[in-house]
Amino acid sequence: MKILLIEDDLDLGNGVRIALSEQGMTVVWVRTLADATRCLEHDGCDLVLLDLGLPDGDGLRLLSQLRRNRAQGDWGTGVPVLILSARDALSDRLSGLDGGADDYLVKPFVLAELLSRVRALARRSYGFDGETIEVRGLLLHAPTRRVSIHGRAVELTASEYALLKMLMMRADRVLTRRALEEQTLPGGQTNASNTLDVHVANLRRKIGEGFIRTVRGVGYVIDVQPPGGAA
């Protein structure tokens, strides 16, 4: 699971980064809104940990942009956000939650509680318990990298596994071709060939039609509920 940590405090940021990394999560740590925006635009993530008091502005500004993008299908669409803030007044918590945050944790906090809330958000947003992802009988077990469909084992290449895991982790969210290529293909190759299409075709053959849907001109998505027809 890839987490974008937006926190300007060096000690706190480093502590959170280490704690999450020890749980097997990939952490990208930035300290400004500008760097956070660039990461979301170009790299994407599965969950955002957002401080509000940042050197170049209020974190609520980024939260507002993320929620506008949800309606437009732009970068950061549907990414869950957990606010980390020293602002502990009820009005501040309500402002963050009403502004679109999925959870709000007041500083100082215990790292064990942060980890628990991150896992809860992952389960709620992606159906991911840290080990297993399941979508309509399609099962991916992360520790062993085993994949099965209705109990039948499926053998995948490393690139096919990475592609399937990314799609399943973000089920019901359309992923662009660029994001899929950069994060699942060797060397992050983009626009160089039809390699991504070949991997998608192979996955469809191995797991069956009706899971990976083409969104023409954009990319691919795995629907939690069966679509009317798979492309």
C-alpha positions, 0 to 999 in steps of 0.5 A: 500500500502506497501512502503519501505523508504530508507533514512538515515536522521532521521528528513526527514525519520521520517517526510516522514514516518508520512506523508505516514502513515497518508494517510493509507500507510504501511511504512517500514523505513530503513537507509542502503542499506544492510537493504533495500536489506534484506527487498526486498528479504524477505518481498517485497513492492509495491513502493520504496522511495530511497535516493542515499547518504547512509552510506554503498553505493550509492542508484544507486547500489540498483537501478541497482540490482533491474533492473537486477532482473527484467530480471531474475524474482528475488526479487524486480521485477517490483517494482516502484522506486522514487528517493529522492536526494539532487543531483539536477544537470541535469546529476544526474537526468538523471542518476537516470531515465536512470538507471531505476527509475520511478521518481526523486524528489530533496531535499528539497521537500514539502511533499504534492508533494511527496504524489502526486507523490507516488499516481501517481506512484501507479496509473500508476503501479497498477491502484490503486487510493488509494481506488479502484483497477479494473482489467477486471471487478473485482473491489476491494474497499479498504475503505469498503473491498468490492469486486465485479465482473461485478457488482456482490458482492463477499463475501470473508473471511479476508484471501481471501480478503488479498490474492486478494488485494495483487495479484490485487495491483501487477497485471501482476507481479508474486508473489511467494508462500512464499511472499503470505503466509507471507503477507496474511495468519495468522501468516505468515505461510509458507510451513506448509500446502496447505492453500494457495492453498485452498484460491486460489481455493476458490477465483477462485470459487467466482470470476471466472476462468481466473483471477488467473494464476498459475506459476508452481514452483513459485506462482501466478499472475493476468494478466491485459490482459486475458491470453490464458488459466488460470491454 
